[in-house]
């Protein structure tokens, strides 16, 4: 049977779906991929547990080019965690990966064999977390994505007050590929003020930006719908003036995980 050119192209370009792994007695194994399903090599999978003899034990397995790992273990109860290290724009990051089964505790019996897959996610809720009030300080650690703390510039001893019915819009446009090599999309975060609110008493938090570098812009929307751009700068940066658009890279902490970014907005012009 002859195939059409399109069908032939699809057969050539589509990679076959990996065969499911079968459990093997006293073996912990799995596959590690990114959110797009691409295999991740050189991921460290820590396997820890208590043997049936009552001994605590720990192993480390490293994924191969196909994202696969495999470790034989003594009979017992085990848990597993995975960490992926990568370099992005000159900084070294270390990410905790998500277990596909959602189980982070030590509760896998090795007797029938353990198959445990992991996924590197750069946005979305972490296991066990629930979304709360958007923009509040309690949300920043619930997500895999970047977090930005936003405050208004203060002038002397007076504090700007957001009028009732006003809002602040922040737009983050990806400045190049995201950390996993994918192309990101502009992210918009809107903070509404139904009541008059003192800016000094209200920090805003833009959370869960897919991990990458962004250019940020801000807009103040008055109750009547009038829009005014808000210049902005990295908080604490006294050397550079505020800008209409701010390149906002993200950096790791000393432990390699994501460090929150901080920006300051100029006071809206009357």
Secondary structure, DSSP 8 states (H G I E B T S, - for coil): ----HHHHHHHHHS----------TTEEEEEEEETTS-B-SS-EEEEEEEETTS-EEEEEEE--TTSEEEEE--SEEEEEEEEEEEEETTEEEEEE-EETT---SS-EESTT-EE--EEE-SSSB-TT----STTSTTSTTSBSSEEEEEEE--BTTB--EE-TTEEEEEEEEE-SS-TTS-----EEEEEEESS-EEGGG--EEEEEE-SS-EEEEEEEE-TTS-EEEE-EEETT--SS--BSSEEE---B-TTSSB--EEEEE-----
